Amino acid sequence: MPSLPEHGANPKLLYRRLGMEEPEEVLDFSENVNPLGIPESVRKAWPGLIRLLPHYPEPDGEPFRSDAARFHGVPSEMVMVGNGAAELFSVIADRYRGKRALLIHPTFSEYKATLLAKGALCVDLTVDPSDAALPVGRIKQAMEDADVIYLCNPNNPTGERIPEEKMLELAGHGRGCGCELVIDEAFMDFAGEAHSFVPHLAEHPHVAVMRSMTKMYAIPGIRLGYMVASPQRIKEHRKAAPHWNVNGIAAQIGSLCLQEAEFRERSVLYSRTVREELTAFLVAAGCTVTNSETNYVSFRPPADPAGLYESLLRQGIVLRHSENFLGMDGQWFRVGMKEEWKMDRLKEALARWFEETSPS
Ligand SMILES: Cc1ncc(COP(=O)(O)O)c(C=O)c1O
């Protein structure tokens, strides 16, 4: 297969790389932001935000920084705001220049990309995505030779969450053997805030938690994320980011989003309902499906993944391929949850494929 785009959410590029004509209507399931779209308060505030354009933004990303700190019940000295979590991954990777970083695959590709760009040495540990139990023993052993471990919780692309007791076990082990932890909670809003590692940071200053506003609030275009870590580390990382790294509009929108408790609840409920429906459908068709707690799920079809992918693309249905997810190697697909009519269209197309290709 020709080289496919590294990330989802870019169907135009995908069709071009594959030399396929893009159908008139494309349903993009490769992208995994909240299917409910942006909160109403953001839509209402939008026209008024133009007043911020002639002014430099506040350099620390206020008022968002303080509001994010309040949201988690930590002092604002423990929060650094970034131009998306992506910027903060680049900033934090600098700490590991010339050091060994342990990555647990399949996982988000930007950890490795940012670490390699800053001259870190990446050690890859691959876990079978069809096995929901994390091999904590193997991971702890590998941590002994690493300076940092990156953990995506819940994981992208599986959507699976590492239970709190395992996170605490890994954090405790890291403290003992000198291995720091970077925990990416970009999708934690969907699994439930009660599972966040943030309340444990005071006892674990060797841990940094990364958060993104992109996913829950469907605002990838504005770029907003933050890091929560010890005040000492935040001070160090702050120096590595450009001045005014977060625009003033994003800082206002972020504050509005954090007030949206009812929106969050509705989003979690909707995502769970459609995810459970799709999972039941896929399992009945003989697929292996990850035990996701997020607004996406990954599955491995019983046969011919490449044929399935291409057939759906021809019908204008784009799944997230897994060619660049170690341990999935093109055999799996990630599906973002969407509006009900789109989910129905996807299930209809899949049902046709499974029927046509089932050995009778
Ligand atoms: C697991 C994970 N972490 C972080 C990010 C980056 O988020 P942001 O849009 O805040 O840069 C993504 C984006 O796809 C992601 O999937």
The ligand as a Tripos MOL2 file, in Angstrom:
@<TRIPOS>MOLECULE
LIG
   16    16     1     0     0
SMALL
NO_CHARGES

@<TRIPOS>ATOM
      1 C1         -3.9450   10.7460   22.4300 C.3       1 LIG1
      2 C2         -3.7840   12.1300   21.9180 C.ar      1 LIG1
      3 N1         -3.0990   13.0160   22.6510 N.ar      1 LIG1
      4 C3         -2.9330   14.2860   22.2290 C.ar      1 LIG1
      5 C4         -3.4360   14.7050   21.0180 C.ar      1 LIG1
      6 C5         -3.1730   16.1150   20.5710 C.3       1 LIG1
      7 O1         -4.1680   16.9430   21.0200 O.3       1 LIG1
      8 P1         -4.2100   18.5070   20.6630 P.3       1 LIG1
      9 O2         -5.2230   18.6880   19.6110 O.co2     1 LIG1
     10 O3         -4.5930   19.1600   21.9660 O.co2     1 LIG1
     11 O4         -2.8510   18.9140   20.2100 O.co2     1 LIG1
     12 C6         -4.1530   13.8200   20.2280 C.ar      1 LIG1
     13 C7         -4.6920   14.2580   18.9220 C.2       1 LIG1
     14 O5         -5.1240   13.4840   18.1050 O.2       1 LIG1
     15 C8         -4.3280   12.4950   20.6810 C.ar      1 LIG1
     16 O6         -5.0070   11.6020   19.9660 O.3       1 LIG1
@<TRIPOS>BOND
     1     1     2 1
     2     2     3 ar
     3     2    15 ar
     4     3     4 ar
     5     4     5 ar
     6     5     6 1
     7     5    12 ar
     8     6     7 1
     9     7     8 1
    10     8     9 2
    11     8    10 1
    12     8    11 1
    13    12    13 1
    14    12    15 ar
    15    13    14 2
    16    15    16 1
@<TRIPOS>SUBSTRUCTURE
     1 LIG1         1 GROUP 0 **** ****
